[in-house]
């Protein structure tokens, strides 16, 4: 059952979201700042093999703090100017809170939060995960590490549940595994963009300029040139998407596009 938390409970459960995670932690806050305690918690999680996905709208980081974030292979940093949510979750629990990351551990502030359990509040937890997946798809990735499909990763067969979270179904509808590869060995546009230090929006804009895709009445489709290059178009739960050969020669396309 969902639990209401006061200021003290909020701080305690926030730390638990990080320290009790075994696979991944999502931190969403309009304001991003790292005090010594948060940095220590994240560092401990990284040592334990936990991946961190952090989204912010306004960063209040010192240069040294941002540089530290961007050099951590298990941290993926996202920017969204529209984010106003304060949401912290791992694979089992979720904290919806008034507390922003930049205000963590400020004792003079009054915070209120709701704590959800994946097992006890399954429908609400899954609804949050679905919205989180949408936020990350629409956000701008700030660092390009080895690509991993948007939170959360697909569970291995021995850990899959009868009714997987909506975001898992989204991944399955894309016909890609947790490494971004389809059954045919082709990759999602997002993975290709990450490998070339770009964004999906920028890469799709380039594909249109290079003649691989075209837009008609707001709908994007493959051209004959795109099909000849190995592109494939599918329709999933979130609309149309494209798969491309892993070895698509972007540099050659750039030179041809002039």
Secondary structure, 3 states (H helix, E strand, C coil): CCEEECHHHHHHHHHHHHHCCCCEEEEEEEEECCCHHHHHHHHHHHHCCCEEEEEEEEECCCHHHHHHHHCCCCEEEEECCCCCCCEEEECCEEEEECCCHHHCCCCCCCCCEEEEECCCCHHHHHHHHHHHHHHHHHCEECCCCCCCCCCCCCCCHHHCCCCCCHHHHHHHHCCECCCCEECCCCEEHHHHHHHCCCCHHHHHHHHHHHCCEEEECCEEEECHHHHHCCCEEEEECCEEEEEECCCCCHHHHHHHHC
